[in-house]
Amino acid sequence: MSNPESRVTLDAQASGQARVYQAGRDLYVHDSVNHVVPPTVVPLRRSGPARGDFVGRGAEIQRILSHLQQTEDGASTVLVLSGLGGIGKTELAIRAAGLAVDQSLFPGGAISVDLRGYDTLSDLSVYPHQVYSPALKALGVDSIDGKPENLGPQFHAELEKRASANLPVLIVLDNVRDAEQVLSLIPNSHVHKVIVTSRNAIAPLIPRATNVRLDVLSPEDSVDLIKVKAKREFSSEDGLELARLCGRLPLALSIVGAILASDPYLTAPELGGELAQEEERLEGLEHEDVAVRAAFERSYVRLNEFHAAAFRSLALNPGADLSTETAALLLDTQHLKAKRALRHLLNCHLVETSSAPGRWRMHDLVRLYAAEQGQAHDSKEFRDAAQARLVIHLSARAEHAAAWVNSRPQGQLTDGFADRVAAMDWLADEASNLAASAKLSAELEMYDTSADLSVSVVSYLINIADFPSSLSVLFVGMEAAKRAGDESRLSGVYNNLGIAYTNMRKHREAVRWLNKAVALARSLNDRDQESRALINLSGALRELVGVEAGMEPLNRAMKIRGEFGEGGGFGLTNLGISLRESGRFQEAEKALRQALAVHARNGAKKAEASTLAQLGTTLMQRATQELSTPHLKEGVNYLGAAIMAYREVRDRQGEAMCHLNLGNAVLLASDLERALNSYQSAHQIFCDVGDSHGQGTVMAAIGLALVTQGDKERGRSALQEAQRLLGPFHEPERKRLIAQYLRDPST
């Protein structure tokens, strides 16, 4: 890069001539005969009443003021406010500096210098030697040395004189490109303080510097900022949607507010509708000569060719965040090289660290800008090839990881998972990317990959009770399987749709899809797939109609399993459930113990968890029937083991049901406190996953427990809440029991 400083004569920059321009406060600018624009130095005086359009950042302001008040020897001299373009660094620095001046923290003076480090025109950048003369004038020094080589020493001598007189000075160096731009401006004395704002993480390169990395505003502050800029009120819901579309970036929020202020007939929902289309969003975030796109461009144009290509490629990731491994695939480069590129982009605040080590994310608006640049600079063939590499890799890894959910993988990938914990952790990190990749694969016309991804990721999505995502990805997979003409994959998608709807307690829909899965598998003579679908159909029919309705498909499945399958573990578990619900507890216990042995042998951990839970519940019910304390204790132990097994496969609903049944079991032993603790654990999980049926079931159990133990007021309140939550569900017996207790005057 060329250095414009080499083209500037020191004599011209240090001529000693200056003008004062009035623009709200005194602006000292330094004239030059050169084309280089001289720096702007602003004396910071008492601000008077606080500006009404500054919103939020309370914690950051307190941190800055605390830093500025540190006077002990060895204290940090420089505070660097770093962050993405448009994050509000300058506004925060000036606001905090003004408060410091108001508190008389800097009797030696306070000045702000815009170093214009990110201006696209290189001639606008400010260099240290340009600052000395106007800075001295802004600090009230009348006699400026005429020799250019003496200006720097005079500047620092003046600062030392004020330090000796205990007159601390505050210097705000705004829009700093790199450390070299400010090093010679840093005072030698710790008495003085400097606030630097930069888009780059330059604090480690500046002696005695502390970094504060700014994040976006909170949702509440974001809405308040829009309202302040718009000078009008609107609903919180509309404000939150606008804040979401702006990614809570202060610059974008301010632009949205300005747009609303400029058009009194434009409503917040209308503007939200304009910004809803991602491909048009950056275009809409412009007002007059202020634009979000321009703010990002100032950072992007400073990247070298490789880092710019990396920046564009990251936007090809279909999900919200990505791993270093994914970045390497998109860049088609080595892992280490991708990691270094990500680290550089992090220092430029164009990417952020995500929720776990080795994971990264882009601000939503930055991602849109990167995608725009990719479309402008990279061919469609290049972009498609990068995404194809990614989805093929993710599909293979997802299939291997999903195998760990219900069993153990038959084969080990060279880059596979060592154990179930590693597989589940990876699925937790990549779930959103896998779901998005199923759709992306279909767009790339990689239909087999799309169908495989949908089936692989849905096993995890169902476990964490993310049913909207489960259905969305399965319908994508279904369409992909149809386009590929692959009826075997299509049968698998039908089966998983049935499982998802069963878990959602939409049993009619579940039966419909499972019947389709059974019929298609039978037409393909895929006996194993047919038996799986029949077992799932048995469970859905049992919930919808009753135990007897589920026995016919279950018997068919067990016959197929006996002839063609790998054992009858899944069938035996379902048989045990049916026997338990029929009151045949001893037969149910026998079937479940047999199933447990099969699942343990096959490493089918989720099936093992389900069987442990059913066995514990069976023993509890048998203990109630036979008044057997040993059976009750054994049932409690099995339910505890089931909770641990469900946690291992991250099945939140299964774990919650175990806590519920464990509460029922310990209540039989007259341990109300322990029962309520178990119920509360179940209720918390059901709330976390948004399962209102589960919440209603737990509240019913809590209400009945409290009423029967004499706490009638709290019990009735819990039963009323249960009645409300269970209203939309087909639960005639439970609803009848709740209504009976609520009608009983004694309760």
N, C-alpha and C positions, 0 to 999 in steps of 0.2 A: 504494500500500500504506500502511496506517495505521502510525504510529510509536508503539509502546507506551512508548518512552522519554519522550515528551511527557506521558504520564499519570503519570509517576513523580516524586514530589517529592524534591528533592535532600536535604532534611532527613531524610526517612525512610530513604533509602539510606545516609546518612552518619551515622547515629545513634551510631556507635561501639560498639554492642552486638554481641557475637559469641558464638557457641557452638562448642564443639569436639565433633565426633562421631567415634566410633571405628569404623572399618570397614576393618581391615587396616592402615591407617596413618592419621595424623591428618588429618581433613578440616575445614578452617576454613570455616564458612558464615556468611553475614551475615544477621541477622534483619531483617525489615522489616514495618512495619505494613500495607504494601500487599499486594495479591494477587500482585504480580510476585515470582517465585521468585529469591532472591539467588544469586550465583555460588558455585561450589565451587572452592576453591583448595587444592591438595594440595602440601605441602612434599615435595620429592624428596630423600630421604636415601640413604645407602649401602644398596644393595639386598641385599647378602649373596649367597648362592648364586644363580646364574642360574635364572630360571624354566624349568621343563622343557617347557612347552608352547609356547615360542616357537621357530619353525622357519624356517630360511633367512634371506634378506635380508642375507647376509654382506657383499656388495659395497656395498649401500646404507648399512649401519651404518658401514663404513669411510669412506665418503664423508662421512657426517654428522660422525663424529668428527674427520675431517681439517678439515672446515669449522669446527668448534667450537674447534679448536686454533689457528686463524689469529688472531694478535694484532697484526700490523703495522697501522699507520695506513692507513686506506682500505680495510681488509678488509671483506668482506660481513658485515653484522651479523645479517641475517635469512635463515633457510633455510626455504623453503616446501615442505612435502611435500604434493603435490596428487595427486588420483586419484579414481577412481570410488568411490562408496559401497560399503563392504565390502572395499576393496582392502587394508586393514590399516594405514592411516596412523597412527592413534592408537597401536596396539600398537608400531609401529616407532619412533615419536617417544619414547614412554615407555621403550622398551628402550634406545635410543641415549642418552637423557638419563641413565638409570640408570647406564650404563657410564661416561659422562662424569663423573658424581658419584663413582663408584667410583675413578676415576683422579685424583680431587682436582683436576679442571680448574676447578671453580667454588667456591672457598672462601668467596665472598660469599653463597652460597645458591643454591638451585634450587627453582623452583615450577612447578606445572602448573595451568592455568586452563581449564575447559571452558566455552567461550563459547556453546555450544548454538545455533549459528547455523542449524542445519537442523532444529530441532524444529518439528513441525507446528503447535504452539501458540505463537503469537507472544509471549505473555507469558513464555515460558521463555527467550527470547533474552536474552543478557547484553550490556550496554553498558559502554563503558570506565569511566565514572564509578562503576559498581558494583564495579569490580575493585580500585580503589586501596586502600581500607581493608583488606579481607581479605588482599590481596597484601602490604601492609606488615606485618600481623600474622604472616603465614606466613613472612616474612623475619626475624622476631624483633624487630620494632619495637614497643615497649610503649606509647609515648605517641603517640596518633593525634590529629591536629588535629580539633576538633569542628566546624569550619566546612566545609561541603561544597566551597566554592570553593577551599579550601586543600589539599584532598586530592591533587589532581593534582600541584601544585608540590611537595608534601611527598614524593610517590612518586618523582619524578624527582630531587629534591635528595638523597634517600637513595641512589639509584643513582649519582649523581655522586660522593657522598662515598665510596662503596665503590670506584668506579673510581679515584679519586685514591689510595686506599689499596692499589691493585692487588688488589682483592678482586672478581674478575669474578662476575657473576650470570647464571644461565641461567633463561630464562622460556619455558615451553612453552604456547603459545596454541592450544588444541585446538578443532576444529569451528568454524572461522571462516567466516562467511558471505561477507564482502566486506572490502575493505581498510579501509573506514571503521570497521569494528568493532575494528581493532587499531592504527591509526596513532598514536593518542595514548598507546598503551602501549609503543611502541618506545623503548628507551633511546637517549639522545643519544650516549653513548660507544661506540666500537667495541670496547671491552674486554668489554662484556656481549654475550651472544648470545641470540637468540630462535629457537625452532622453531615454525613455524606449520603447522597441518594444515588443509586446505580441499579441498572438492570442486570449487572453481573455480580457474582459473589467475590468481590475484591477484598473483603476484610482480611483474609489471611495474608495478603500482600502488603498490608499497611501496618506498621508498628503500633502497638498499643490500641488496636482497633477491636471493637465488638460488633458482631453482626446481628441484625434483627431482620429476619425474612418475613415479609408481609404476606398475609393470606387474603382471600376475598372477605367481604363483609358477612356478618351473620344474616340469616333470612330477615329478621326483624329490622335490623339497621338498613338492609338493602331496600326494603319497602319504604322506610322513613326517608331515605335519600331520594328515591323517585318522587315521593310526595313533596318534599322540600323544593326540588328542582321544578316540579310541575306546577307548584303553587296551587294545588287542589287536592281534594280528598277522593278516595275510591275504596272499594272493599278490600279487606285484607287478602281475600282469596285471589282477586285480580292482581293485587300487588305482588303476591308471592309467585304467581305465574310469570309475570313480567321479570321478576328477579331471577327466576329459574332460567328463563330464556337468555338473560344477560350473564348467566354464570356468576351472578353476584359480584361482577367486576365493577368497581366504582366508575370507571370511565364510561362503560356501557350503560350503567344505571343513570348516570348524569345525562347522557345523550337521550335516553328514553324519556327522562323527565323534561328535558328541553323540548323534545318533539311534542309532548303533551301540552307544555306551556304555550307553544307557538300555534297550536291548532285547538281552540276551545271546543270544537265540535267533535274532535277525535276522542273516543272513549278508550279506557284502558283495555277492555276485552278486544276492541277492534285492532288496537296496536299489537296486542298479543297474537291475534290471528295473522297479522302481517308478518310477524317474526317467527311464526310456528314452522314455516318451511325452512329447513336447515340450509338449503342451497341459496336461499335469498336473505338469510339472517344478517350476514355481515353488510350486505348492501343496505339493509334497513337501519343498521346502527351507525348512521351518519347524520350529522346536523350541521348546517353551514359548513365551516372548514374543519370540523372536528369529526374524526372517524376512528373506530376501533381498528379497522384494517390498517390504517396508516401507522397506528401505534405499534402494531406487531411488525410491520414492514421494517421499521427502524432497527429492530433486533435481527430480523431475518437477513437483511442485506449485509450484515457484518459477519455472517457465517462463511467459512470456506466451502469449497465445492462438496467435499465429503460430508461435512456436518449439515449442509443444506439438504443434500440428498437424504441423509438420515432423518432429518426433520420431516421431510415430505413423506418418507416411507412409513413413519410411525402412524400417520393418519390412515394407512391402509388396514390397520388392525380393526376388526369389526366390533370389539367390545370397548368397555370404558377404560380398562387399564391393560397393561401387558408386562410380560416378563422379559428379562434380558435375552432369554432363549428365543422368544418370539421376535424381538428386534433383530437378532442375528439372522433369522430366517427371512424376514422381510428385506433386510439389506443384502442377503446372500453373502454374508461375510463371517469371519470367525467370531466366536463368543467374546473374546477379549476385546477385539476391535469395536464390536457393538457396545460393549460395556463402557469403553472410553468415550465413544461418541455420545452415549446417554449422559455420562457424567459432565461432558462439556455443555450439552444442552441444559442440564440441570443448573450449571453455573450461570448460564444465560437466562435462566428462569423461563425457558420455553418448554420444559417438562418439569414434573414434580415427582417426588417419591410417593409411592402409593402405600397400601395398607401393610405390606410385609417387605422384608429385605429382598432386593433383586426384582422388585416390581415398580412400575412407573406409570404415570398417567399424564395426560395433557388437559389443560383447561378446555372446556367445551368450545369456546370461541377460538382458541389457538388451534384446536384440532380442525375446525372448519377452515381456518386460514391455511393450515398445512395442506389440507385436501385441495383447496383452490390452487395452491402452488404446484401440487403434484399433477393436477389436470393440465396446468399450463406448461409444465416443463418435462413431464415424463409421459411416454406413449402409453396408450391403453394396453398394448401387448406387455409392456414392462410391468405395469401395475397388476394386470391379471396373473402374470407369471409369479409375482411375489405372493399374491394372495393364494394362488393354487399351492405353492410350496407350504404355506402355513396351514391350510385346511387339511391337506393330506397328512401332515405331521400330527395335527391335533386329533384327527380322527383315529389314527393308530394308537395314540397315547390314551385317548378317552376310552376306547374299547378295552384296553388293558386295565385302566383304572376302574372302570365300571365292573369288570369281572371280580374285583376285590370286594365290591359292595355285598354281593350275595354268596360268593364262594372264593375259590382261589383260581387264578389264571392257569390255564392248561400249559401255556408256553410263556417264556420270559423274553420280552423285547430287550435288545441290546441296551436301550436307554429306558427300560421299564422301571417299575416301582418295587422297592425291596420288601415292602410289607403294606398292610392295609392302612396304617396311619399315614404313610407317605402318599398313597393313592388318594385317600380322602382329603388330605391337605391340598393336594394338587387340584382335585375337583372343586374344592371350596374356592380356591384362587381363580380357577379358569371357568367356572360355571357360566358366567355371563358371556364370556368369549366363545364358549362351545355352542351355546344357544344361538348367538349371533352368527357363528360360522356355519351352522346348519342352513340358515337363510342365504348366507353369502355363497355357499357351495352351489345351491340351487341357481343363484343368479349367474354363476360361472358355468352352469349347465353340467356340473359334476354331481349328478343326481344320486348315484350310489353313495357317494361320500356324504351327501346331505341326509339321506335316510339313515345311514349308520350313525352319524353324529346325533341325530334326534333321539335314537333309541339309547345310545350310550349315556348322554347327559341327563335324560329324563329319569333314570334310576336314582340319580343323586337329587334332582330337583324335587321328586316326590318325597324323598327322605326328609328334606328340609321344609316340606309343605309349601313349596312355591308352585302352586297349582296353575295360576295364570300363565307362568312361563312354561310349565309342563305342557299345557294344552297348545300354546302357541307354537312351540317347537315341534310337537307331534303332528300338527296339521301341516306344517312345512314339510316334515318328513314323509307324510302320507302323499302329498302332491308330488314330491320328488320320486318316491317309489313308483307311483303311477306313470310318471313321465319316463322313468327308466324301464318300465315294463317288467319290474321285478316283484312278482307276487309273493315270494318268500319274505322279502323285506316288508312288503305291505302287510302281510299277516302279523309280523312282529309289531308294527306300528299300531294296528288294530288292538292287539293284546295290551299294549302299554296304555292306549287310550282307555281301555276298560279298567285297568289298574288305577289310573289317575282319577277317573270318575268315581270309582269305588271309594277311594280315600277322601274324595270330596263329599261322600254320602249322597251322590246323585246316582242311585242304583239303577234306575230305568235306563239312563244313558249308558251306564257301564254294561248292562246286560245286552244292549243293542250292539255295542262295539265288540263285545266278547263273542257274541253269536257269529258276527262276521268273521272274527279271527278263527273260530272253530271251523266254520264252513270252508274258508279259504285254505286252511292248513290241511283239512281232510281231502280237498280236491287236489292238493299237491302231494298227497300221500306223505306228508311230513308229520309222522306220528308223535314225535317229541314235542313239536310246536302245538299240535292239537291237544295233547295232554296238558300242557301248561295253560292253554286257554280254557280248557274244561275246568281245571282246578280253580282258576280265577272266576270263571262263570259260576261255579258252585258257591263261592263265597258271596258274590253279588246277589245271587238268587236267595241265599239264606238270609241276607239282610233285608231284601225287598219283600219276600213272600213268607219265608219260614224255613225251618230245618229240612223238612221233607222235600221241599222244592229243590234244594241244593244237592240232595243225595244222588239223584240220577246222573248228572254230569260228573259228580265225584267218583261214582262207581265206574263209569266209562273211563275216566282218566286213570284210575288205579289199575284197571285191566290193561290199558295201553302201557302204563309204566312197568307193570310186571312183565310184559312181553318184550317191550322195546327200550324201556328207560334205564336210567342209572340207579335204580332203587326207588322206593316209594315215599321218600321223606316228606315232600311237599303235600302229597296226597294224604299221608298219615296225619300230618298236622291238621289239615282241614277236616279229616275224619274225627280227630280228637275234639275239635271245636264243635262239630255237629253233635257228637255224643254228649259233650258237656252241656250244650244248650238244651239237649233232650232230657237232662237230669240223670244220665247214665254215667255217673262220675267214675266208677271203678274201671269201666271199659274205656272211658276217655283217657284216664290216667295211663292205662296200658298202651294205648295207641300213641299218646304223646311221648312216653318214655322211649318207645321204639323210634319215633320220628327224631327225637333228640339225639339218639345214637347215630342215626344216619347223617344228620346235619353236621354233627361234630366230626364224623369221619370224612365228610366231603369238604369241610371247612366253610360251610354255608352259614356265615355268621349272622346275617339278617334273619334267615329262617330259624336259626338257633335261638335268636332273641325272641322271636314270635312264639316259638314252642315253649321256651322257658316261661314266658308270660302266661301262656295258656295253661301250662302245667301248674304254675303257682295259683292261678285263679281257680282251677279245678280242685286242687287240694284245699283251698280256702272254702269253697262251696261244699266240698265233702265234709270238711270239719264242722261246718254249720249244721249239716244234715245229721251227722253222727255224733256231734258234740265231742269232737276229738281234738284235744290240745296238741298232740304230736303232729297231726296233719296240718293244723293251723301254723305251727312253727315252721314246718317244712315248706308250706306254701309261701310264707313270708321270705324265707331264704331264696326260694326260686324267683320270686318277684324282684328281690334285690339283685340277683344275678342277671335277670333280664334287663334291668335298668342299665347295668354296666355294659351289657352286650349291645343294647340299642345306642348307647353313647358311642361305642366303637364304630358303628356304621352311620352315625350322625342322624339317626331316625328320631326326629323330635316328637312327632305325634306318638310313636310307639313308646318312647320314654315317658311321655306325659300320661298315657293310659296306664302304664305300670305304676307310676306314683299314685294315680287314682285308686287302682286296685289294692296297692299296698296300704293306702289309707283305710280302705274298707276292711282289710284283713286285721290291721292293728286295732281298729275300732271294735272288732269282735272280741279282742282281748281287753276291752275297756280302757284303752290308752287313748283318751280323747285328744290330749295335747299332741302326741306323736301323729295321730291320724290327721289333725288339722294342719300340721306341718307338711305332711305328704300331699294333702289336698292343695295347699298353697303352692307347692312346687309344681304340681300338675297345672294349676290355674295359670301360673306365670308362663309356663311353656306354651300353653294354648293361646295366651294373649300375645306372646312373641310371634307366633306363626299365624295369628289372625283366624284361629279356629273357633268360631262362635258356638258351634255345637259342643265342642269339648269344654268351653268355658261354662256353658249352661249345664252340662252334665256334672261338672265339678261343683258348681254352686248348688245344684240339687243335693249332692252328697253332703256338702257342708251344712246346708239348711236342715236336712233330716237329722244329721248328727247332733247339731246344736239343739233342735227341738226335743229330740228324745233324751238329751242329757239335761234338759231343764232350762236352757238359755233360749226362751221362746221369742224374745224380741229380735235378737240377732238372727235366729233361725228363720223367722218369718221373712225378714228382710232378704236373706239369701235365697229363700224359696221364690220370692217375688221376682228377684233378678233372674233366677233360673227359668221361671215361667216366660219372662220376656225374651231371653236368649234362645230358648228352644221353640219359640212360636213358629218359625218358618219350617221346622223339621217334622218328619213323620215319626213321632215318639208317643204313641197313644198311651202305653202303660205308664211311662215315667210322668207324662203330663197328668194322667188321672191321679197318680199318687200325690203329686205336688198339689193339685187342686183339692184333694181330700184333706191334706194337712192344713191348707190355708183356710178351708171352710170350717174346720173343727174349732169351736170356740175355745177349747182348752189350750190350743196352741197360740 
